[in-house]
Amino acid sequence: EVQLVQSEAEVKKSGESLKISCKGSGYSFTTYWVAWVRQMPGKGLEWMGIIYPGDSDTRYSPSFQGQVTISADKSINTAYLQWSSLKASDTAVYYCARPRHTTKGFGMDVWGQGTAVTVSS
Amino acid sequence: EIALTQSPATLSLSPGEKVTLSCRASQSIGSSFLAWYQQKPGQAPRLVFYGSSSRATGIPDRFSGSGSGTDFTLTISRLEPEDLAVYYCQHYGSSLAPFGGGTKVEIK
C-alpha cells in the first residue's frame, strides 16, 4: 500500500525548535516530489513547498521562504519540516502529500494523516 | 503567482440536488494543471480530480469536473449525505501550487 505516515502531534512553547517527519512506503520514495501543506485552525489549505528526495532539490512558496526548512533523508524514505524558533502563529495542522503529473494531469494523490502542532506563548 | 477564487464560500443543499462549485483563476491556466480535493471534517484532504476532469481512484461517477482557461467547475449530479465536505481547487505551476479558498458543502 502506498502511504505517507507523519509523526505525532506536538505541543511546544514559543521560541522552541521543532522537526516533524513524513515517511513514505509502498513506492519509490526518491522518484516523487513531497509537498508540505499548512492548515491553520478553521482555515483553508496553504502550499508551503516541495522537495525531491532523490537529489534534495527544494522549492518554497514565497510566503514560507526563510520561515521553515524542508529536508529529506532518502536512506530512510523520510521528508522533514522544521522550525528553528516557533511562534504562536505556527499553530496548525501540517500535511505532507505526493504531487504527481501523469497522463491524466496534475494531482496530489497520496496524503499523510497530518501532524498537529500547537505553540503556546 | 496565479490566484484561485472559489465560489460560493458555502452551499447548503438537500440530498439529491445538483451541486455546482466554481474555481476561477486570475489568468489562463492549462486544464491539466488544475486539481480538486475533498476534505471531510477531521480528515486529510483527498484527491477528487486530476487535470480538472479525470476522477481519482474511488471517486463516484456522480462527481464530474470540467473547464478551461480561467473557469473550472466541479459538479455533483445528486448530492449524498457523505458529500458533506470542503472542496478545494489547486493549480500546479513550476514550484508553486496555490489552493483556492475552498467551498463548504452543507447538507440541509
Interface residues (C-beta under 8 A of the other chain):
Chain A: A35 V37 G44 L45 E46 W47 G49 I50 R59 Y60 S61 P62 Y95 A97 P99 R100 H101 T102 K104 G105 F106 G107 M108 D109 W111 G112 Q113 G114
Chain B: E1 S31 S32 F33 L34 A35 Y37 Q39 A44 P45 R46 L47 F49 Y50 G51 S52 S54 A56 T57 V86 Y88 Q90 Y92 S94 S95 L96 A97 P98 F99 G100 G101 G102
